[in-house]
Amino acid sequence: MRITVRVFPKAKKRLVRKTGSGEYEVSVKSPPERNEANEETLGLITEHLGVPRKNMRIVTGHRKRKKIIELYD
């Protein structure tokens, strides 16, 4: 399964919000440097969906705000 995530780095609060079917907005405190925001994003999605971190990866958008994350078994 793939989900689309729009990331807002350097936010004041950590937040995951579902905006549509398979679409989320994620606010993270980390800056978009040295892969910090990506790692925090995956951590928040892990907590929100209850999927282990080892079962997800960023497919596209490593350096962009809009990312596609793949969840697998």
N, C-alpha and C positions, 0 to 999 in steps of 0.2 A: 504494500500500500504506500502511496506517496501523498504527502501533505505539502501545502504551500505555506510558507512562513514569511511574514514581513517583520524585520527586526528593527528596533529602535534602541541603539546603543547610548550609553552615558545617561540613562534615565535615572530619576530619583528613586523609583520603586521598581521592584521586579514584578512582572505581571504577564500572565498568559490569557489571551482573550480570543474566543472562537468567533470568527466573523462570517463563516459560511461553511458549507460542506467541504471538509478537508482543508480549510483555510484558517490561519491563526495570525494574531498579532502578538509579538513578544517584546516586552521592554526589559532590558538588562542594564545593570549598573556598569558593566565592563566597557572599556573603550574598544573601538574597532581596530585594535593593534595586536600583533603577535598572536592572532587566533583566539584571543580572550573572549570576545563577544560570541564567537561561534561555539566555543565550549560551554559558556554559560547558557546559551540558547538551547543547546542539546540537553543540558542538565534540567532546565525548566520544563522542556517538552517531556523528558523522562518522568519527572514528578507528576506532571499534569495527566499524562496518558497512562502511566503505570507500566510503561514498556522499559525493559532493561536497556541501559546505554549501549551495550554491545550489539543490540539489535537495530541500531539506526545509524544512518550516515547522511551527510550532506551530499547530494548528487550534483546540484548546480547552485551557483551563487555564493561561492566561498568569499568573494570580495564585494558582494553587493548586499543591499538590504533585503531584497526579495530572494528567498532560498527555496529549493525543493529538497525535502528530507524524505528519504526512503526508510520505511519500517519493514522489517522482515523477521522471519522465525529462525 
